[in-house]
Amino acid sequence: MRALYLDGDQSPEATARRLGIGSTRMRRLLDTAGIAVRGSGTNSAAGRRARVALNDLAAAERVGAQDITAWLKARRAAGAKLAELAASTGRSGPWVTARLRR
């Protein structure tokens, strides 16, 4: 439980699913073990990585590409402006710039 929740940086609900128990029981077990439950909305590294991956996937699907970074670099090399790339992907200019720097 400790490895999944704390070290694995998972939510109590995700940890409970992995262990095959209910979320209420999971919270009781965490309390019994003296492990503080992170508040909802607490940002974690795993959560940030998951959101980045989902945003990249959504942008790739929007333009019909497999890899959004490769697509952006190819379009930029072909002369596309940053604003055009941002509009095509439905993302911001800083988002596009970050992917072009990868």
N, C-alpha and C positions, 0 to 999 in steps of 0.2 A: 504494500500500500504506500509506504513512504517513497519507494523508488518511483512508482508511477506518478504519484501526486506531486511530490516535491522535486525530485530529481528529474522526472520526465516532464515537469511543467505542464501537467494536464489539469483540466477542471475537475471538480469533485464529481460531476456527472459523467464525464468521460472515464474517469478512474473507476467509478462504480460499474459502468458498462463493461469495462475490461475485466473486472473482478466478478461480474455476474451477480451483483447485488443491487438493491435499490438505493436511490440517492439519500433517502432519510437515514438508512442504516449506515451508509458511507459517512455521512456527517457525524453520526454518533461515534463511529469507530475513530474518526479523526480526532474528535473531542476526547475520547478515552485515551488515545495515544498522545495527547497533548500537542497535537499539530493544529495550528491556527488555520482556519479556513480563509482563503483569500476572498475578499469582497467581490461581488459581481462587477464586471467592468474593469477589473484589475488587468492591466496590460502585461502580457508576458512575451518573451522572445518567440515562443512557439506560435502564439496568437498573431504576432506581427508578421512572421514568416508566412503563415497561412493566408493572411489577408493580402500580402504582396503576391503570392502565387495565384490567388483567385482573381485579383485585379489584372494581372498579366494574362491569364487565361481568357478573361472576359474581353480584353482589348484585342487579343489575337483572334478570337471568334468574330468580333465585330468587323475586322478587316479581312477575314478569311485566311489567316496565316497559321502555321503550326507553331512558329517561334516568333513572338512579338519583337524581341530584341534584334533578331536577324532581319526581320521585315523592316523595322525602323531604320536600321543601318543601311540597308539596300536602297530604301526610298530616299534617305538623306544623301547618299552617294549619287543618286540620280538627279539631285537638285531640289528636292522637296524642302520647303521652308518649315521651320519649327511649328508655326501656327497651323499650317496645313496638316502636319502629322498629328498635332494635338486634336484638331477637329476630326480627323479620320478615326482616331482611336477613342474619342470621347473622353480623353483625359487632359490633364493640364500640361502646360509647357514645361514646368519643372519635372513632372512625371516622365515626360518624353526625354528630357535632357538626362535624367538619371539613368534611363535604360540605354541611351546612346553612349554613356560613359562606361558601361559594363564591358 
